[in-house]
C-alpha cells in the first residue's frame, strides 16, 4: 500500500550469534511494528490494538499521553531520557499568553475583596506581565515591543510567533521579541510564580488584592530580580501606533521585493 518506505523502516545489521559467527539480520523500526500491529489477525495483534486505541483516545480527548512510570523512574529509551524535554514543553505551555493570563486571573479572583469591575482587578494582569518582563529584560512589555520592532530587520525583529505570517496581533506580543535566554528565564519565572500562587490558594490563605501585588514583589526579591515600580515610559497605545507603522513599512517592502518571508512555530 506504500504506507511506509522500506529504506526508512528496515535496516540490515551484522549480528554475532552464540556460535561466534556473524550473520546478516534485518531490523525493523517502530513505525513498521505499529503498522503491522494494526493488520495482523491474532491474539497478540488484538492486544496491541486495544492498547494503541487507549493511547490514541487519551491523546484525542486530553491532548497528551504520558508513560508516568517511565518518567517517574527515570527510565531511558536508547539511552535518552525525555523527562527534561517534557519539562521544557510544559514550561512553554504554562508561559503561553492565554494560559498565563487565565491562571493569573483565576488566582487573583480568589482575593477576599475581588471585584472584576474594579480598576485594580483590570490592571492586575498587565501589572504582573510588566513586572515579569521587566525582571528579565529591564523593560516593560510595551517598551520591549517599541524598542525591538524594526521594519528593516528580518521578520520585523520578532524571534518567534504563531502562524504563517506576522500579524499585528503577534507583533504586539512582547514575548515574541525575546531572545532564547530571555525566553527560557521567563518560562522558569512564570512556572515558579504559578506554583507559588497555587500553593497559597491550596492552603486557603486569606488574601486581598493588595496582598497579591505585595507577594509578587516579594517573589521578585527572592529571585534577586529588579522590581518594576511604575508603568514604564511607553504606553500601550504608543506601542500599538509603532507596531502599525512598522508593519506597514515591512509589508510594503516585502511586496516590492516580491517575497513574503514567514516562520511558523
JOHUTA-V663185 format. One record per backbone hydrogen bond with DSSP energy under -0.5 kcal/mol. NH is the residue of the N-H (numbers start at 0). CO is the residue of the C=O. If there is no record, write none. Layout:
<<NH:CO> <NH:CO>>
This chain:
<<5:3> <7:4> <8:4> <9:5> <10:26> <12:24> <14:12> <14:22> <16:14> <16:20> <19:16> <22:14> <24:12> <24:22> <26:10> <28:8> <32:28> <33:29> <34:30> <35:31> <36:32> <37:33> <38:35> <39:35> <41:39> <45:41> <46:42> <47:43> <48:44> <49:45> <50:46> <51:47> <52:48> <53:49> <54:50> <55:51> <56:52> <57:53> <58:54> <59:55> <60:56> <61:57> <62:57> <62:58> <63:57> <67:65> <70:66> <71:67> <72:68> <73:69> <74:69> <76:79> <77:75> <79:76> <81:79> <85:81> <86:82> <87:83> <88:84> <89:85> <90:86> <91:87> <92:88> <93:89> <94:90> <95:92> <99:95> <100:96> <101:97> <102:98> <103:99> <104:100> <105:101> <106:102> <107:103> <108:104> <109:106> <110:107> <111:206> <113:110> <117:114> <120:117> <121:117> <122:118> <123:119> <124:120> <126:122> <127:123> <128:124> <129:125> <130:126> <131:127> <132:128> <133:129> <134:130> <135:131> <136:132> <137:132> <137:133> <138:132> <143:139> <144:140> <145:141> <146:142> <147:143> <148:144> <149:155> <152:149> <155:152> <156:153> <157:154> <158:175> <159:175> <166:164> <170:166> <171:167> <171:168> <172:169> <173:171> <175:172> <176:173> <177:174> <182:178> <183:179> <184:180> <185:181> <186:182> <187:183> <188:184> <189:185> <190:186> <191:187> <192:188> <193:189> <194:190> <195:191> <196:192> <197:193> <198:194> <199:195> <200:196> <201:197> <202:198> <203:200> <204:199> <211:207> <212:208> <213:209> <214:210> <215:211> <216:212> <217:213> <218:214> <219:215> <220:216> <221:217> <222:218> <223:220> <224:219> <238:234> <239:235> <240:236> <241:237> <242:238> <243:239> <244:240> <245:241> <246:242> <247:243> <248:244> <249:245> <250:246> <251:247> <252:248> <253:249> <254:250> <255:251> <256:252> <257:253> <257:254> <258:253> <264:160>>
